[in-house]
Amino acid sequence: MYLPNTRWTWSFVIVTTIQAACVLAFESYVFARFQLQLKSDASTNTESKTIPTFLTLYIFGFVYELILVYDALRLKNTIQVIGLCICNFGLLIYGAVQIDQIDTSVDQLGALGLIHPEVIDEMKPFLIAIPCITALGTVGMGFLAWKLYDEFAWTIYKHISADLRMKRRYLTYQIYIALLKFDFFFFLGFTVQFVVIVTDTKTVEFALTLAAIPVTILILVMAAFWTRRESTVGMIIVIVSYTPSMDPETNTIT
């Protein structure tokens, strides 16, 4: 089992863990307050489902980020560390946007008598604190990523020497594997939101979207597997499997 063994790897773990703990606590409180203030007949309204879904995905985003932090440090994947900083910045933007989203949803549900409107006043301080904490975390992660870049560069150099061709290949490999890992979260997030928001569950499109979830996860897993095995045939199959997502008629599925 991998454990951080340098000052900068430990610092990266500590910063991301503290950030995640604070955000998860605040998001859980907001989620609980929103759910408790909903009236029993609100379940038929789509708006009452979308906000809990967004909050749950946001919570999952930070949990998944912690998993990727451990994975990046274990593999000494510089590209993944940089990707985590970019991802964290994206979560910062999402956290800022959700303030207005939740405010609007509470207003709409309150107008229908499905929620107590004053609940937004209880949640707003926590909603404002979340992007502030994430902003601090992003700055800290960016600084530590710079330090880790130098640290990991020396480790990689010892493994593959100064061969420029090998360095370029290894960089390409790191980028591709990191993109696959981030793609899992963004695909899952988009699909879950689409499934929850759609009210007509008897359409073919809805059924295909559900069926696409395990298929796409399998494609991502096989892409990583065949890349590590350096299998040309396997990667051709994966690339062919990607093509349905390029079809404008199916872009809501994959």
C-alpha positions, -999 to +999 in steps of 0.1 A: +000+000+000+014+034-010+020+061+016+033+096+008+069+097+017+080+133+010+071+167+023+053+178-009+033+146-014+021+148+022+013+184+018-008+177-013-027+150+005-033+172+035-046+202+015-070+181-006-082+161+024-090+193+045-107+209+015-128+178+008-137+174+045-149+210+048-168+210+015-184+176+022-196+187+056-212+219+042-227+202+012-242+175+034-257+201+056-272+219+026-285+186+012-301+177+045-317+211+050-331+211+015-346+176+018-360+182+053-378+214+042-394+198+011-431+189+016-443+154+010-461+162-023-429+178-038-418+145-052-438+150-084-420+182-092-388+178-113-371+208-096-372+189-063-351+161-078-325+182-097-310+201-068-304+170-046-289+153-077-265+182-083-256+183-046-249+145-046-228+148-077-208+176-062-202+156-031-192+126-053-169+149-072-147+157-041-147+120-030-136+109-065-110+137-065-095+123-033-092+089-050-075+104-080-051+123-057-040+091-041-037+074-075-017+103-090+008+103-061+011+065-062+019+065-099+038+098-097+017+110-126+025+147-131-002+152-158-029+138-134-017+162-106-021+191-130-054+177-142-066+176-105-058+213-102-079+221-133-107+198-121-107+216-087-110+249-105-140+235-123-155+224-090-149+260-077-169+274-106-197+248-101-198+257-064-202+294-072-229+287-098-249+264-075-257+293-052-279+309-078-293+276-089-304+266-055-318+301-048-339+299-080-351+264-073-362+274-038-381+304-052-399+282-077-407+255-052-417+281-026-441+297-051-458+263-055-459+258-017-436+228-019-408+241+003-404+267+031-387+297+013-368+308+044-346+277+041-324+295+016-313+320+044-301+290+065-282+275+036-267+306+020-237+311+044-226+275+037-232+279+000-210+310-001-183+293+021-179+264-003-164+282-033-142+303-009-128+271+005-124+256-029-106+287-042-081+284-013-077+247-021-071+254-058-043+279-050-027+255-026-029+226-050-015+247-078+016+256-057+021+220-046+016+207-082+046+229-092+067+214-064+056+179-073+064+185-110+101+189-101+100+160-077+083+136-100+105+147-130+136+134-112+119+101-104+108+096-140+142+105-152+157+078-131+133+052-147+135+061-184+168+080-184+172+110-208+158+093-239+136+120-255+115+096-275+107+076-244+099+108-225+075+119-252+058+084-253+055+084-215+040+119-215+014+109-241+006+078-221+002+098-189-021+123-207-043+096-221-047+076-189-054+108-169-081+118-195-097+084-191-099+087-153-115+122-155-138+112-183-154+086-160-166+113-136-178+137-162-196+111-182-213+096-151-222+131-139-238+141-173-257+108-177-271+108-141-283+144-145-299+136-178-316+105-164-330+124-134-343+154-153-361+134-180-397+129-169-408+105-197-391+073-187-408+052-215-389+067-244-363+048-264-337+075-258-341+071-220-336+034-222-305+038-245-291+063-221-294+038-192-279+011-213-250+033-223-238+037-187-222+001-183-211+001-219-192+033-216-176+023-183-165-009-200-150+010-229-130+033-206-117+003-187-107-016-218-091+016-232-068+017-202-062-020-203-052-022-240-031+009-237-010-007-209-007-039-229+003-018-260-022-038-281-029-022-315-059-044-322-074-036-288-070+001-293-086-001-328-116-017-312-117+010-286-114+038-312-142+023-332-163+021-300-158+059-295-174+067-329-211+065-317-205+096-295-195+116-326-230+110-341-251+142-336-282+120-333-267+101-303-247+128-286-271+127-256-263+090-251-225+089-250 
